[in-house]
Amino acid sequence: GNLEGDQNVAVMFANQGLYNGFLAAGLIWGLIIGFNPIGYMVQLFFVICVVIAAIFGGFTSNKSIFVKQGLPAILALVALLSMM
């Protein structure tokens, strides 16, 4: 294979992993804060970020990303909104 191309793909996957780690950390942070207005807003913000990332990924990369990443996030968003 193309060594430079392989390295570029490895960097892209590392960046995606880091990005997903930050999203997960934000969601965990929201849960640690608890179910109060601040914790709720933190959870809502990060779930919406995941939904947007899934929509973007579905359009730009692979349509299955929308189902795999977006569906759980949309369900979490609906659950959060039902708690208002």
N, C-alpha and C positions, 0 to 999 in steps of 0.2 A: 504494500500500500504506500501511499504518499505520506511520508513522515511528517511533513509540515501540516498537511490536512488532518492527520490523526491527532497531532498536538492541538490544532485549533478546535477539534471536536472535544477533546479532553478538557480544554479550558472552558468551552461552552457548558459542558456538563457540570464542571466544578462551580461555575457561576450560578447555574440553575439550582444546584444543591444548596449553595449558600443562601440564595434568595428564598428558597423554600424553608430553610432553617430559620431565617428571620421571620417569616410569616408564622411558622409554628411557635417561635418564641413569643411573638406578639399575642397569639391566641392563648398561650399558657399564662402569659402576664395578665391578660384580661381575666382569666379564671382565678388567678391568685388574688387579684384585687377584690374579686367577689362580685356578687350580684347586687351591686349598688349602681347609681348613675354613672360613675366614672368607669367602673369595670365593664358595665354594659356598653358604653360608647367605645371603649378599647376593643372589646370583642366584636362589635358591629363593624368598626373600621377595618379590622384585619380580615373578617369574613368577606366583606365587600371587596377587599383587595384580591382575595383568592378567586372570587367570582369573576372579577375583571381579568385576572391573569388567565383563567380558563377560557373565557370568551376570546381573548387575544390569541392564546395558543391554538384554539380551535380554528380560527381564521388563518393563522400564519404558519402553523406547523402540521398538526394532525387533528382531524375532526374528533377522534376518540378522546383527545385530551379534554374536550368540553364535557363529555360524559363522565370520564374517570375522575377529573378534578372538579368540574363544575357542579355535577349533580349533588355530591355530598355537601359542597359549600352552599348551594342553593337551599338544600334541606336545613342546614344549620342556620342560614339567614332567615328562613321562614320560622324556625323554632325561636330564634332570638326576637323576631318581630312580634311573635305571638305572646311574648312575655311583657310587652310594653303595657 
